[in-house]
Amino acid sequence: MKYINEGEVERYLEMKDVINILEEAFVEYGRGNAIADPRVRTTIDGKILNSMPAIFSKYKIAGLKVYFASRTGARFVVLVFNTETNDLEAIIEANKLGQVRTGALTAMVSRKIVKEKSPPVSIIGSGYQAETQLEGLLNVYNPESITVYSRNRKNAEAFSKKMSSKFGVDIHVASTAKEAVSGARIINTITNSSDPIFSLKDLRGEFHVNLAGANLPFRREVEKDVLEGSDIIIVEHFDQAMKESSEIRDYFTSHGKEKIIELKDFLVSAGEEKIRKSVFKSMGIGLEDIASAYLVLKKMGLNWS
């Protein structure tokens, strides 16, 4: 059994590879060759043990992401089993892994919907996870403009300076959320906001919104009308979205499953029809983590598929 630390994950896990394997994983999921269950949160005294199991048959891996969170922070690991031998092959530290796969997933979904090569991009949020939201999109597009907005302008300015230097791009810091989203074709939100940040009237005629933050039911990143005004609403796992997403629960209460589709089914059935207005609600499921873990194992020469 191999223990893989954060440094090794950062060395071996590349964004472009994660984008591709996540598409492969969800297509296999849609064909019945992979499976994932909703996150289980086991809570006591304000401390939470989170577990996210999945199986990816093509690469003979099963496992789960598990993390323990409290007011002092969180610790993430992925356990990977060999489905042929039943052996526990690896324990992988997963803070960096989770950051990369979260950015890779929204980039993968975006490229299936937005076909332009240089769409205007907006990032709402400027923390640790926002960095890979931008990095993922930069692996897919050459944006004609990039805008970042944060409730704390100093944080947004620091993000702009860091990411501009890292990727050689210009990043405009918006003064308001409306300014940030009004001209964007792709909008990625990655916040812990409890109140909606923008509404449908703030958006242009064509938009794709990746809601990648707010994975607790008391949090919310957009007004209900953003979902109501979309042509399609994509979720990773419907049952998990109903447990954890206020946006999806509120929409379902009023409209049922109308316009809601799971990502696995969208990828299997997607044609070339242009989608003008869309929302992807990302909550995170274990399939993304074990698929990303497989890439690390493969690069280290430890895969067995």
N, C-alpha and C positions, 0 to 999 in steps of 0.2 A: 504494500500500500504506500502510495506517494503522498507526501504533504507538500502542497504548492503554495508559496507565499505571494503577497501582493506584488513584490518586485518582479517575480517570475511571470505573473499574469500580465503586468504592464509591458514586459519585454516581448511576450509572445502573442498577445491578443491585438490584432489589427482591425481597425474600424471597417474597412472595406470587406474583409473576410466575414465579419459578424453580420453585416448587412445581407450578404449573400446567403449565409447559412440560415439566418432567420426566415428568409423567404422559403428556402427549401424545407425547413422544419414545419412551417405552417401549411405548406402544400401537402406534405406527408400527413400532417394532422387532418387535413381535409379529406384525404384519401383513406383514412382509417389506420395509418401506419405509425401514428404517434398519439399520445394522450396526455392531458394535463388536468388536474383537479384545481378547484378554487383554493386560494390561500386560506389557511386555518390560523386564526389568532387565538392563542391560549393566554388568558390574562389573569393576573393576580396582583393586587396592590399597585396598580398602575404600571406594572411591568408586563411585557408582552413577548411570548415566544411565537414566532411566525414560521410556518412551514408551507412549502410550495412544491408539491411532487409532480413528476412527469416521467414519461418513457418515450424514447426516440428509437424505434425499432431498427431503422436503417443502419444506424451506427452502433447497435447493440449496447446502448446505454440506458440506464434508468437512474433516477436519483432525485434529489430535491435541493432547493435552496432553503436554508434555515438561518434565522437570525433572531437574536435576542435584543430587545430594545427597552430602554428605560429613560428616565429624565437625564441620565448622564451620557447617553449616546446609544450606539448600536454596534453589534459585531456580526458580520455576514460570512457564511461559508456555504459551499456547494459540495454535496456528497455525490460521488459518481460510482455506480455499480456496473459491472460487466454482466449483461443479461444471459450470457452463455455459461459462465462459471459461477455466477451469483457472488463473486468476490467484490468487496469494496476496494476499488482500484485507486481512488484519490479523494483527498479532502483538500479543497481549494479555497483559499481566502478570497472573498468575493465582493469587497467594496469597489475596487476598480472594475471588476468584471460587470457588476451591476450598473455602474455608471456608463460603461461602453455599450452594453446591450440595450440600455434604455434609449440612448441616442441613435443607435443603429436601427432600432425598431421603427421609430417615427420617420427616419430617412427612407427605410424600405417601403413603408406604406405610402409616403409622399411620392416616391418615384413611380409607383403603380397608378397614381391618380394624376399628378401634375407632370405633363410631358414636356413643358417648356424647358429649355436648357438654362435660362437665366431669370428665373422668377424673383421678384422682390420678396425678401424673407424678413420676418420679425420674430424675435425671441422675447418672450415675456417671462422675466425672472433672470437673475444674474448670479446664481450660486453655483456650487460644485456641479450639479447635474446639468445646468444650462450650458456648460462648456462642451459637453459631448452632444447636446442637442444641435448646437451649431456645427460641430465637427462632422456629425453624421450628414447634415445637409450639404456641407462643403465637399463631401465625398461623392455626392450625387449631382450637384448643381454648381454653376458658376453664377451666383446671384448678381443681378444688376444693382441691387442695394441690400444692405443689411442694417436692421434697426434693433436696438435693445431697449427695453423699458423695465425699470424696477421702481418700487415705491421709495426705495432709498437711492437717490440719484448718485451718490458717491459710489455705491456698489456697482451701479450700471457703468459708471465711468471707469472704474477699475477693471470691470469685465471687458469693456471696449478696448482699453489699452493693452491688456494681456492677450486677448484673442487676436487683435489686429497685428500685434507683434508676432504671435505664434504662426498665423496663417497668411500674413501678408495681404490682408483685406482691410477695407475701410468700414468701420462700424459707427453708425450714427446713434447717439443717445437721445431718445425721445423724452420730452418733458411730461407727456401724458400717455395713458394707454390708448386713447383714441388716436393720437398722433402716430403711435407705433403701429397700429393695425390698419389704419385707413387705406394705405396703398399696398399692403402686402398680399401676395398670392398665397404664400404659405406662412402660417402663424403657429409657432410652438410655444405652449405655455408650460412652465415647469415651476410651479409655486405651491405654497401651502395655504393659499388664500381661503378664507371662509366666506368671502363675499365676491360676487361676480365682478370680473375685471373689465369686460366689455360686452356689448350687445350687438345684435344683428345690424342695427342702423349704423354702427361704426365701421362696418366692413364694406369692401368693394363688391362689385357684381359677381366676381368669381373668387372663391376662397377655398382653401383647405386648412382646417384647424386641427392640430395635434394637441389634444389635452393630455399632458404627460405628468402633471402633478395631481395633488388633491385626491389621494386614494383612501380617504376616510369619509364616511357619509355626512359629516358635518362641514365638509369643505366643498368649495364650489369655485370654478374659474370663469365660467361664462353664464350669461343669462339664458333662460330657457328658449328664447326665440332664436338663438344661434342654431340649436338643434332642430327646431321646428322649421327654420328656413333653409335647411340643408336638403340636398337630394338623397343623401345616404348617410347613415350613422354606423360606423364600424367599431366593434368591440373585440377584444381578444377572447373573452370567455363571458357569455351572457350571464351565467349565474353569479360569477364573481362581480361583474359590473353592477348587478342588482343589489348585491350586498354592500358594495363599497362606494359607488358613485352616485352622488346626489343628482347630477345632471341626467344620468340614464334612468334612474328611478323616477324622477319627476316626469320625464318625457314618456316613459312607459305608462305611468298612471293616467296620463291624458290621452295617449295615442296607441297604447299597446305596442306590439312589436313592429308596427309600421315603420319602414325605412331602416330598422336595426338589423344588421347582419354580423355574424361572427367573422373574424379575419380569415380563418381557415376556409370558410365557404366563399368569401369574397375572392380570395386568391385562386381557388379552383374554378370558379365560374366567371371571373372577370374577362370581359372581352375588350374591344377597342373603343367602345362607346365613351365619349367624353363626359366626364363628371365635372360640373361647373361649381357645385357647392357641396362641401363634404366635411364631416367631423370624424376624427378617430380618437376614441377614448382609450388611452393606454393605462392599464392598472399594474401590469407585470404578472407573468405566470412562469411557473418553473420550467416549462419547455424552453423558454428563451435562455435561461441560465444553464441548463445542461447542454444545450446546443453550443453555447459560447464556451463552456468548459471543455467540450469535445475538441474545439479548435486549439485550446491551450495544450491539451494532451497530445494532439496530433503533431503540433509544432515541436513538442519535447520528445517526440518519438515513442510515446506511450500508448498510442491508440491500438485497438485490437480488432477493428472492423475489417 
